[in-house]
Structures are given as structure tokens and as C-alpha cells.
Amino acid sequence: MEYDCIVIGGGPAGLAAAIEAKDNGADKVCVIERDRELGGILNQCIHNGFGLHEFNEELTGPEYAAKFIDEVYKRDIDIFLNTMVIDLTKDKEVTALGDNGLIKLKGKSVVLAMGCRERTAGAIGVKGFRPAGVYNAGMAQRLINMEGYLVGKEVVIYGSGDIGLIMARRMTLEGAKVKAVVEIMPHSSGLNRNIHQCLNDFNIPLLLSHKVTEIHGKNRVEGVTIAKVDDKFNEIDGTREYISCDTLLLSVGLIPENEISQKANVSIDLRTRGAYVDSNMQTEIPGIFSCGNVLHVHDIVDFVTRESRIAGKNAARFARGELNNSKYIDVYAGDKLIYVIPQKIALDDENGALICFRSKNIYRNPTVKIYSNDKLIKQKKYKIIVPSEMIQIHLKYDYIKDLEGNIMVDIEGEKND
Ligand SMILES: Cc1cc2nc3c(=O)[nH]c(=O)nc-3n(C[C@H](O)[C@H](O)[C@H](O)COP(=O)(O)OP(=O)(O)OC[C@H]3O[C@@H](n4cnc5c(N)ncnc54)[C@H](O)[C@@H]3O)c2cc1C
């Protein structure tokens, strides 16, 4: 089967990319999704908070996904469900396994939109057996919201990322007692609004600078030991505390699903664990694009949509032989940033460039400054910048068309924990 654009993954990234590819002249477009339905992680996110930027209203995850699923079905886009992509070559040959057996497709362009997976208990190395009752927070969310199983009654949550915070509220609403959210960092890695709406409103304690040192119980979790940590994350003597519980939910990070990308020799940035991309969202392999959580972990789906439209549009341009940028400069993250996306900007692209980054620390009243060859080309003031909130800044074509030196993005302001 031959396609102008093959989209791998039917979550919000894949859906927005497919619609945009089709609307920008890619004739034959398909979406390959391993799950039984389109929508990705949004299907299990039954809370609201989606769509504020995109639709100016607060939608639930399934409502947000439905808007894009409807648009996909209105177009002549082939959908393969229950179909898992197992191989991709740099010549854009895709092998997938699904209801129709093993299928082979060839694309003029491919969009990688496989999302990310959760870090598991093994990755954090907590002492103890591995009894029943230890779940990744996202898995527990799926079991409760989609399969109808309450995973426990007395709960400790390790990690204060958004999934952990949202699950603290969800478990409470379902009748469980959430005893604490334990976070090793001195600040939460979740959005501020989630700390208020999911913890403070339900009197759930957030224990910052604490770690879980031991899981107790052999067949089922019986409790956990927690302790305070110093600024190097070492346990502080005499601070151990036992909390009895039957469930430990882990919300300790997400990992972009790039095994398929690496089969096609797509280069991976060790900071984002996603592909190196240019401002067209094109990886270092011509015609292979990447967007959404497989590129870098997003906190807000609206930003996934925005980025994925760029990927889809340019995948269509590539398929039509019209993506011919020739002048590129590199983009670097300054000392105060964890990373910046894209890593390269095409100067001769009239759409300009969307810059995304995360800070390493909390800054109050900071200014984001963008330099080219030490010359300030753009600055923007913020009330607060926190590591949990990704920042996006659009650089118009006028700002970049005549640049000669590489770009550096950084924050000016005092660190404030
Ligand atoms: C618990 C939770 C709460 C959130 N809350 C909010 C919120 O309140 N507001 C907000 O704006 N955002 C929220 N987000 C963020 C938002 O949901 C994500 O950023 C967004 O869903 C990412 O979209 P994606 O398409 O990149 O990935 P996903 O939604 O993960 O979709 C990826 C898709 O690719 C498929 N796939 C993967 N590998 C393959 C393969 N090999 N073959 C075929 N298919 C494959 C997967 O099955 C999946 O359907 C939340 C996220 C989580 C996890």
C-alpha cells in the first residue's frame, strides 16, 4: 500500500497531523493506531482542563479527542485500528501487525506520533518486594476510568507530576483515602492549577523533598516508609516515617516511545529523549516528521495540537516535493533551560518557527531572551516560569529571515524555589 503520508499513532498528535496533511494536499493519508479506538491517552482523561487555548473552553479528554476524530472521519483518511507498527525504515517503509495480519506500507512521508509511556517501579529502585498494589498512575487511571476497577482503598502517590495529582483527586472521588503525595524535588512537577484543584481542595498533603525508601508487604502492599531528603536527594537521618496503605501509585516520569523511530535511524536528543527536529518538525531523516509526546513530553494537549499541525502540513509539503528549505541555523538551550525544541530553524520558511522549552528551576518575573550571535532578537516577560509548564514562543519569519548566527534561548531572572 502506498501513501503520501503515513501517521503512526492515533492520539491528539496523530489526529491533528493527519487532518493537516490531508488539508494541505497529501492525497492518500492513513493513521495507524495499536489501540481499539482513536484518541490516545485522552480517552482515559475524563477530567476537564483540555482545550482552553484551542477552543476557549474546558473540555474533558474524550470531548477534546472527539472533535478531532470527527474531523478525521469527515475526510478520506484510511484508519487502521488494533494495528501496531513494528518496523520503520529510513526509506519510509512501514511494517505493522493487526487485524489484517502483517501489512506493509510505503509512505512518501511519515509522521511519528506514538506518544510516551510511564517510567515503572524498576526505574526508581525502591527497596522491598514487588507486591500487588504498585501501579503506574496512568495505568491505574485506565483501569478506573475505562475498565471500571478501583485499584485500592488506602493510597500513597509517589511523584507529583500531573498524572499523580489527577489520580489523587480521582481516587478520592471514588471513595479511596489518599494519605499523601510524596515528591523528591523541592517543588511539584505538576501544573499549579492541579495542585490546587486536586490536592488542596481535598486536603491531601503534598510532602516535598521526601522520598519513598521502602515498600512493605509481600503479596499485597501493606505500607511504605518515607523520609526527608537533602538538596542532593540523600535521606536525612532520623526523618523516616511509616505510612500504612494498600496501594502505591507511581507518577515518576514519562518516556517518549522512540523504539520505532530508532529503527529508521532517527537521531535522538538525550535531553528530550525524542528526535532532533527542525522547525518543520522534520527529523534528521528527510520525510520523517515527529510531534507530540513522542518528541518531548507535553503538559497541555493544545500545544500538542499546535505542534502536530506543523508536522502534518510539512509532511504534505514534503510528499508534494515542495519542502525545499536550504538555509538552517542551530538552536541552543541556555544554562537555565532543560531543553529547547526545535534544534534547528529553517530561515527560508515563511511560517517562521515555534520555539518550545522548559526551565530547570522556578523563576518569578523572569524575561525570556532569544539571541542570535549574542545579539538580542526577541524578549518576553513572564510572571512566573516553572519546570512543569512548557513555554512556547513563535518567531515570525521577519525575525529570522536575515539571521546569520545560531540562536540561543535563555531566561534572565533569579531562581526562586
Ligand atoms: C494522566 C494525564 C492527564 C493529562 N491531563 C491533561 C489536562 O488536563 N489538560 C491537557 O491539556 N493535557 C493533559 N494531558 C496531556 C495530554 O493528554 C498529552 O500531552 C497528549 O495526549 C499527548 O498526545 P500524543 O498524541 O502525543 O500521545 P498519546 O495520546 O499517548 O497518543 C499516542 C498514540 O500512539 C499509539 N501508538 C504508540 N505506539 C504505536 C505503534 N507502534 N503503532 C501504532 N500505534 C502506536 C498509542 O496507542 C496512542 O494512541 C494529560 C496527560 C496524561 C497522561
The ligand as an SDF file (V2000), in Angstrom:
LIG
                    3D

 53 58  0  0  0  0  0  0  0  0999 V2000
   -2.9850   11.4060   33.0120 C   0  0  0  0  0  0  0  0  0  0  0  0
   -2.8290   12.5720   32.0830 C   0  0  0  0  0  0  0  0  0  0  0  0
   -3.5300   13.7320   32.3450 C   0  0  0  0  0  0  0  0  0  0  0  0
   -3.4490   14.8060   31.4640 C   0  0  0  0  0  0  0  0  0  0  0  0
   -4.1900   15.9270   31.7210 N   0  0  0  0  0  0  0  0  0  0  0  0
   -4.1740   16.9560   30.8310 C   0  0  0  0  0  0  0  0  0  0  0  0
   -5.0300   18.1070   31.0120 C   0  0  0  0  0  0  0  0  0  0  0  0
   -5.7650   18.2120   31.9920 O   0  0  0  0  0  0  0  0  0  0  0  0
   -5.0080   19.0820   30.0610 N   0  0  0  0  0  0  0  0  0  0  0  0
   -4.2020   18.9730   28.9730 C   0  0  0  0  0  0  0  0  0  0  0  0
   -4.2200   19.8650   28.1210 O   0  0  0  0  0  0  0  0  0  0  0  0
   -3.3790   17.9050   28.7960 N   0  0  0  0  0  0  0  0  0  0  0  0
   -3.3460   16.8860   29.6800 C   0  0  0  0  0  0  0  0  0  0  0  0
   -2.5430   15.7940   29.4790 N   0  0  0  0  0  0  0  0  0  0  0  0
   -1.5740   15.8130   28.3620 C   0  0  0  0  0  0  0  0  0  0  0  0
   -2.1230   15.3030   27.0320 C   0  0  0  0  0  0  0  0  0  0  0  0
   -3.1210   14.3590   27.2330 O   0  0  0  0  0  0  0  0  0  0  0  0
   -0.9850   14.6820   26.2570 C   0  0  0  0  0  0  0  0  0  0  0  0
    0.0200   15.6370   26.1430 O   0  0  0  0  0  0  0  0  0  0  0  0
   -1.4370   14.2280   24.8580 C   0  0  0  0  0  0  0  0  0  0  0  0
   -2.4370   13.2470   24.9780 O   0  0  0  0  0  0  0  0  0  0  0  0
   -0.2710   13.6470   24.0540 C   0  0  0  0  0  0  0  0  0  0  0  0
   -0.7200   13.3070   22.7660 O   0  0  0  0  0  0  0  0  0  0  0  0
    0.0550   12.2910   21.8210 P   0  0  0  0  0  0  0  0  0  0  0  0
   -0.8050   12.0690   20.6480 O   0  0  0  0  0  0  0  0  0  0  0  0
    1.4410   12.7830   21.6170 O   0  0  0  0  0  0  0  0  0  0  0  0
    0.2020   10.9420   22.6570 O   0  0  0  0  0  0  0  0  0  0  0  0
   -0.8970    9.8620   23.0720 P   0  0  0  0  0  0  0  0  0  0  0  0
   -2.1710   10.4870   23.4880 O   0  0  0  0  0  0  0  0  0  0  0  0
   -0.2010    8.9820   24.0550 O   0  0  0  0  0  0  0  0  0  0  0  0
   -1.1500    9.0520   21.7180 O   0  0  0  0  0  0  0  0  0  0  0  0
   -0.1920    8.2100   21.1340 C   0  0  0  0  0  0  0  0  0  0  0  0
   -0.8960    7.0960   20.3980 C   0  0  0  0  0  0  0  0  0  0  0  0
    0.0470    6.3430   19.6510 O   0  0  0  0  0  0  0  0  0  0  0  0
   -0.2950    4.9720   19.7300 C   0  0  0  0  0  0  0  0  0  0  0  0
    0.9010    4.1690   19.4360 N   0  0  0  0  0  0  0  0  0  0  0  0
    2.0770    4.1450   20.1280 C   0  0  0  0  0  0  0  0  0  0  0  0
    2.9520    3.3020   19.5560 N   0  0  0  0  0  0  0  0  0  0  0  0
    2.3350    2.7870   18.4680 C   0  0  0  0  0  0  0  0  0  0  0  0
    2.7450    1.8470   17.4710 C   0  0  0  0  0  0  0  0  0  0  0  0
    3.9460    1.2820   17.4750 N   0  0  0  0  0  0  0  0  0  0  0  0
    1.8520    1.5080   16.4980 N   0  0  0  0  0  0  0  0  0  0  0  0
    0.5990    2.0890   16.4760 C   0  0  0  0  0  0  0  0  0  0  0  0
    0.1770    2.9820   17.4030 N   0  0  0  0  0  0  0  0  0  0  0  0
    1.0260    3.3290   18.3870 C   0  0  0  0  0  0  0  0  0  0  0  0
   -0.8100    4.8250   21.1510 C   0  0  0  0  0  0  0  0  0  0  0  0
   -1.6200    3.6760   21.3020 O   0  0  0  0  0  0  0  0  0  0  0  0
   -1.5820    6.1180   21.3410 C   0  0  0  0  0  0  0  0  0  0  0  0
   -2.9300    6.0050   20.9870 O   0  0  0  0  0  0  0  0  0  0  0  0
   -2.6050   14.7130   30.3380 C   0  0  0  0  0  0  0  0  0  0  0  0
   -1.8760   13.5480   30.0920 C   0  0  0  0  0  0  0  0  0  0  0  0
   -1.9710   12.4830   30.9540 C   0  0  0  0  0  0  0  0  0  0  0  0
   -1.1720   11.2160   30.6510 C   0  0  0  0  0  0  0  0  0  0  0  0
  1  2  1  0
  2  3  1  0
  2 52  2  0
  3  4  2  0
  4  5  1  0
  4 50  1  0
  5  6  2  0
  6  7  1  0
  6 13  1  0
  7  8  2  0
  7  9  1  0
  9 10  1  0
 10 11  2  0
 10 12  1  0
 12 13  2  0
 13 14  1  0
 14 15  1  0
 14 50  1  0
 15 16  1  0
 16 17  1  0
 16 18  1  0
 18 19  1  0
 18 20  1  0
 20 21  1  0
 20 22  1  0
 22 23  1  0
 23 24  1  0
 24 25  2  0
 24 26  1  0
 24 27  1  0
 27 28  1  0
 28 29  2  0
 28 30  1  0
 28 31  1  0
 31 32  1  0
 32 33  1  0
 33 34  1  0
 33 48  1  0
 34 35  1  0
 35 36  1  0
 35 46  1  0
 36 37  1  0
 36 45  1  0
 37 38  2  0
 38 39  1  0
 39 40  1  0
 39 45  2  0
 40 41  1  0
 40 42  2  0
 42 43  1  0
 43 44  2  0
 44 45  1  0
 46 47  1  0
 46 48  1  0
 48 49  1  0
 50 51  2  0
 51 52  1  0
 52 53  1  0
M  END
$$$$
